[in-house]
Amino acid sequence: MEDAFTPIVLMRHRRPLRGVLIDRQPWVCAREFARLLGHRHPERICRLMDADQVRMVYFQLASGQVEAVEVLSESGMYRALWRFSHPENRHLRRWLSHVALPALRDSEAGAAHGPSRCLMAWDNQQVNLLEWQGELWIALGELPRFYGQAHATPRKPRSWWARWWRGRFRAGAAR
């Protein structure tokens, strides 16, 4: 089928979110987005959308098969975030705005157009990178996640009284 799209798979908390660019606009799988929202009935999320916020497209799978999928536009995603308010949705919105949607937009941009965003799997999480002039760059804000929490926060030395108190019990145990 020639009008099938090859989706880009984005991961958030080990859950996939497939997305495509249609006419230079990001669209994501409605069912997978509803699961990220924690919606009890992911098949119903398209009912509250306007006609221009949801559409049916075909995704080309890696096996060569074609799957019919309902997709949400960017405005449909933000409408669903607003409709199903939950404290976690603030983090999901930030992830959409700063990682997922820019990665979808940059997936179609060629190397001649300039820098593009890409995602790298590292230590069971995804790190947001910038590919530019054949090199990968990492944002300063991503460094603590990249190196892990052990490297990000150095251990604070104990005070003199804590060392004395602990040593006192060790000396008492030896008697």
N, C-alpha and C positions, 0 to 999 in steps of 0.2 A: 504494500500500500504506500503510495508516494506522499500522502499527506500526513503520515505518522511522524511524530516528534520523538527524538531521542532525549529522554529526561536526564537532568543532572540530579544526583542523589546527594542531599545535604543531611547531615546527622545532628540530632540534638537529643541528648540523654539516651543514646543508643536507639533512637527511633528515627526511621528514615522519613524524609520529606522530599518527594520528587517534584521538580520544577522545570519549567521550560520558558523560553522567551518566544512570544508570539507577537509579531509586529513591534519588536523592541520593547515589549511590556512583559513583566514577570507574571507568571501564572503557576500555581501550585496545586497539587492533588488535594481536593477538598476533604476526602475521607481521612488522609494522613494528617492534614492540618487540624481537623477536628479531634483526632486522637492526641495530638500535641496539646491541644487546649484542655484535654481531659473531659471532653463531651461524652455523655453516656450513650448517645445515639449518633455516631458519626455520619450515618447515612442521611440524617435529617438536616444537616447544617445548610444545605443549599436551598432549603425552603424559605428562609428568611432573606435571601439575596434578591436583588433586582436582576432583571434580565441581562444587563450589561456586566454584571459581576460574576456570573457563572456561565460556563459553556462546556460542551462535551467535545473532547479531542481523543486522538488515538496515540498511545505511547508505544514505541518500538522497544520490545524487551530484548535482553541480551540473548535469549534463546531463539530469537528471530520471529517470535509470535507478536501479534498486535493486541493491545488491550484498550478497551474503551474506558475512559476515565473522565469524571467530572472535575473540572479545575476552577479555582477561585482566582480572581484578579487581585491586584494589590489592594484596591479599595475594599474588596470583599473580605480580605484577610483582616484589615483594620476594623471593619464593621463587626466581624465576628469577635475580635478581641474586645471591642467595646461592649458588645451584647452579652458576652459570657465573662463578666468581670470576676477575676480571681487574683489574689496577690501575686501568684507566679506569672500571670500574663504580662506584668510589667517587664520581667526578664525575657519573656518570649518576644515581646515587641522590640526590645533592644536588640536581641539576637537577629530578628528579622531585618531591622533597619540597618544594623552595622555589619552583619556577616552574610546572611542568606541572600537577601535581595541584591546587594552589590556583587556577590559571587555569581549570581544568575546573570546580571547585566554584563559582567566582565567575561562571561564564558563565550560570548559571541564576538567580543572585540579581538581583533588580530594583534599580533605582537608589534606591528608597525604603528599602531595607534597610541602606544605609550604603556605605562604601567597597568597591570591588571592584578586583581585579587585572586588568590587561590587558597585552598584549605589543605592542611597537612595533618594526617593522623599521627599523634604523638602521645604515648603513655595513656592509652584508652580515652583520649579526648581529641578534639580538633583545635588546631592552632591557625589563626588567620594570618596569612602571609601576603606579601606584595612581590610580584615577579616583575622585574624591570631590568632591561639590558642584559638578560641572560642570568641574572642573579636573584636569589630569594632574600627578601628583607622582612624583618619582624618588627612589629610596633613595640615601643617600650612598655605599653600597658599589657602586652601579651607575655613579656619575659617571666614574670613570676609564675604563670601557669606553665610556661615552657620548661622551666627548670624545676618546677615542683615546689611545694610549700616548704620542704626542708631547707632548700637553698634561699628561699625568699625571706624567711624570718630567722635571723640568727638567734641562738639561745642566749638568754640573759644570764649573766653570771650571778651566783647566789651571793647574798649579803654575808658579812662576817659572822653575824649572830646565827644565821641558818647553818653555816658550816660548823660553827662551834656546837650548836645544839645537836646536829646530826652526829658529830664526832663524839659527843658525850655519851650517846646511846651505843655507839660502836664500842667505846671503851668499857662501858658497863656490861655489854654482852660478853666480852672477853673474860671478865672476872669470874 
